[in-house]
Amino acid sequence: MPEQEEPLLNSGDTVKVTAGEFKGKQAKVISAYNNSISVEFDIRLEDGTKPRTVLKHSEYDVIEEK
């Protein structure tokens, strides 16, 4: 079975999380990998930092910039 090809993402692209703790939130791509991407959210935690996480390709939708 051929590997499913995912859309190419660049640093700074915006995605919407579709699964997990941050479901429904938007995030900016930090880096794209073969099976996942790392992202940073625009929200701030109590300590003032922005949360970051790694998402599998099945856990987000790409938001088209207009």
C-alpha positions in Angstrom: 0.0 0.0 0.0 1.6 3.3 -1.0 2.2 5.9 1.7 -0.3 8.7 1.7 1.2 12.0 0.6 0.4 14.9 2.9 0.3 18.6 1.8 3.6 20.4 2.0 3.8 22.8 4.9 6.2 25.6 5.5 7.2 27.3 8.8 4.6 29.9 9.6 1.7 28.2 7.9 -1.6 28.0 9.9 -3.4 24.8 10.8 -6.5 24.0 12.8 -6.2 21.1 15.3 -8.8 18.4 14.9 -7.9 16.0 17.8 -6.4 16.1 21.3 -6.1 18.6 24.1 -6.1 21.6 21.7 -8.9 20.5 19.4 -10.5 23.5 17.6 -7.5 25.8 18.2 -5.4 27.3 15.5 -1.6 27.1 15.5 1.4 28.1 13.4 3.7 25.5 12.0 7.3 25.6 13.5 8.6 22.7 11.4 7.2 19.8 9.2 8.5 16.2 9.4 7.7 13.0 7.6 5.0 11.8 10.0 4.2 14.9 12.0 4.5 18.7 12.5 5.5 20.8 15.4 3.3 23.8 16.1 3.0 26.8 18.5 -0.3 28.3 19.6 -1.2 32.0 19.8 -2.7 31.6 23.3 -0.6 32.2 26.4 -0.4 30.0 29.5 -0.5 31.4 33.0 3.3 31.6 33.1 3.3 33.7 29.9 4.6 31.1 27.5 2.9 29.9 24.3 2.2 26.2 24.3 3.9 24.0 21.7 3.2 20.5 20.6 3.7 17.8 17.9 0.8 16.7 15.8 0.4 13.7 13.5 -0.8 14.6 10.0 -4.2 13.1 10.8 -4.6 15.6 13.8 -4.9 18.8 11.8 -6.4 20.6 8.8 -4.5 23.1 6.8 -6.0 26.6 6.8 -5.7 28.3 3.4 -4.3 31.8 3.5 -6.3 34.3 1.5 
